[in-house]
Amino acid sequence: MVWRAVALAPCFFFLVTILLPPINHDVAAVLDFARRWLGGERLYVDLIDVNPPLIFVLNLLPAALARWTPLSQGQAVMLCLLGLAALLWRLSEALRRGRAEGHVESAVLTACVPLLLVMAGSDFGQREVLMAMVAIPYCLLAARRIEGPAPPLPLATGVALAAGLGFALKPHFLLIPLLVEALVLLRRGMAAQRRDPVPWTIAAVWVAYVAAVPVVFPAYLTQVVPMAWSFYGEIHGAGLWRVLVADVMGAAEALLLLALPIALRPRAGALAQALGLAAGGAFASAWLQHKGWTYHVLPITIFSCAALLAAGARWADGALANARAASAAPVLAAMAAFGVLLYMVRGGETPWRQLAFHGEPPGQLAEWFDEHARGRPVLVLSPDIFPIYPALTYADAHQILPVMSIWPLQGFYRRCPAGSAPYREPHEMGAAEFDLFQRVAEAFAAAPPPVLVAARHANIPACGGHFDVLAYFARHPLFAETLEGYRPAGEIEGHRLFRRHE
């Protein structure tokens, strides 16, 4: 009993860190857009973002909870995310009932399945993490479909629906079910696969979603996708080839190269094989995005760790006598769980970001927003999501920008404009740049917020001079006139603070 409790300790460790501030910045930014959408602004018309609509649709639930219950935004989204983790854990446990498991495999899965669902730490709630979470019961379902016994139809359908939604969050994610379903097809044959409702359920979710987008969100295809296609891939990250040797991606690649040959052995079992192929699909997805960001890479780590755990537990059950395996199982499960814990905290953000939050600039910015803009609109001109989010979330404030940050300017100015000036004149701007220039000035002048924040560094090449985001927008007469009503109020980590003069 003691060792079983020890084996669950890493899961509780990550659970505690998830509950501590800050919530993930992208999670907070997406929630803010969903909240504004719920309040009447139009997605992809008034609110512009490159993310496909599903993540905003899903965030309507925590946005509604934050709007119509006493829960804060952070509490609402965390309640929904932990509820999803609990649901997926229950589905995984249901799939394990009746499945042939050795003593070590049973102990390891009992300790590590909930750990796999929360081990993302600071990235908990990111789209890649949500996908990886739903993929855990999906891979268990694949193992049941291969090895038997056949799972109950309602259970299989529920897991397939959850997986279909998770894999629909980004087009790249479809690579994972394609590889896993190829494994199931190879092991079972075409006749059994044709009769299986799981792949058809996942396909139906995708077909319905793709068909709904041009009907419900036509502006996404006509306005956002062309803009994203033209420059979004060029403005962030290491690039298609350099990302392969970036530090975060390189560490995940090393783990993947260790996990794949172990997991894909015939005797490793169907679960390890499915998880190994999922790790391969996650690598391809991260590579296609070629950013090298931690949350892009995290599914590789989650699936690779899961594949090693499943293969190692299956090997231990085969190598040990039955009685020896039964007595050693709790200890081995604890060792496996702590191995995952140590791997994740060796150089990651968790729990260090949580421990330092209140004493460092992100927490200080949150306190400033809470003091001067609690529950009110703000204008923040910054190319970055963090630390603006979740600072705004904790202050219950919201942006008036039509975008989450001024990242489109990085695309518009990824190449120097003609002439010696760092900015284009309005008549020289393209349609998308002029639209942003005009809408920011109009929104600022129509309802001046109590505070204005402008980043000192725009992460834009100095073409004829330093690119100052405040000076860029102040060339608009409406913006310049409204700006006269603001006074400097300090600076936090390169963010210039202004308050409206009453």
Stockholm file with secondary structure:
# STOCKHOLM 1.0

chainA/1-502         MVWRAVALAPCFFFLVTILLPPINHDVAAVLDFARRWLGGERLYVDLIDVNPPLIFVLNLLPAALARWTPLSQGQAVMLCLLGLAALLWRLSEALRRGRAEGHVESAVLTACVPLLLVMAGSDFGQREVLMAMVAIPYCLLAARRIEGPAPPLPLATGVALAAGLGFALKPHFLLIPLLVEALVLLRRGMAAQRRDPVPWTIAAVWVAYVAAVPVVFPAYLTQVVPMAWSFYGEIHGAGLWRVLVADVMGAAEALLLLALPIALRPRAGALAQALGLAAGGAFASAWLQHKGWTYHVLPITIFSCAALLAAGARWADGALANARAASAAPVLAAMAAFGVLLYMVRGGETPWRQLAFHGEPPGQLAEWFDEHARGRPVLVLSPDIFPIYPALTYADAHQILPVMSIWPLQGFYRRCPAGSAPYREPHEMGAAEFDLFQRVAEAFAAAPPPVLVAARHANIPACGGHFDVLAYFARHPLFAETLEGYRPAGEIEGHRLFRRHE
#=GR chainA/1-502 SS CHHHHHHHHHHHHHHHHHHSSCCCHHHHHHHHHHHHHHTTCCBTTTBCCSSCTHHHHHTHHHHHHHHHSSCCHHHHHHHHHHHHHHHHHHHHHHHHTTCCCCHHHHHHHHHHHHHHHHTTGGGTTCHHHHHHHHHHHHHHHHHHHHHSCCCCHHHHHHHHHHHHHHHTTSGGGGHHHHHHHHHHHHHHCHHHHHHCHHHHHHHHHHHHHHHHHHHHCHHIIIIIHHHHHHHGGGSSSSCTTGGGGSHHHHHHHHHHHHHHHHHTSGGGCHHHHHHHHHHHHHHHHHHHHTCCCHHHHHHHHHHHHHHHHHHHHHHHHHHSCHHHHHHHHHHHHHHHHHHHHHHHHSSSSTTHHHHHTTTSHHHHHHHHHHHHCTTSEEEEECSCSTTHHHHHHHTTCEECSSSSSSHHHHHHTSSCCSSSCSSCCGGGSCHHHHHHHHHHHHHHHHSCCSEEEEESCCCCCCSSSCCCHHHHHHTSHHHHHHHTTEEEEEEETTEEEEEECC
#=GC SS_cons         CHHHHHHHHHHHHHHHHHHSSCCCHHHHHHHHHHHHHHTTCCBTTTBCCSSCTHHHHHTHHHHHHHHHSSCCHHHHHHHHHHHHHHHHHHHHHHHHTTCCCCHHHHHHHHHHHHHHHHTTGGGTTCHHHHHHHHHHHHHHHHHHHHHSCCCCHHHHHHHHHHHHHHHTTSGGGGHHHHHHHHHHHHHHCHHHHHHCHHHHHHHHHHHHHHHHHHHHCHHIIIIIHHHHHHHGGGSSSSCTTGGGGSHHHHHHHHHHHHHHHHHTSGGGCHHHHHHHHHHHHHHHHHHHHTCCCHHHHHHHHHHHHHHHHHHHHHHHHHHSCHHHHHHHHHHHHHHHHHHHHHHHHSSSSTTHHHHHTTTSHHHHHHHHHHHHCTTSEEEEECSCSTTHHHHHHHTTCEECSSSSSSHHHHHHTSSCCSSSCSSCCGGGSCHHHHHHHHHHHHHHHHSCCSEEEEESCCCCCCSSSCCCHHHHHHTSHHHHHHHTTEEEEEEETTEEEEEECC
//
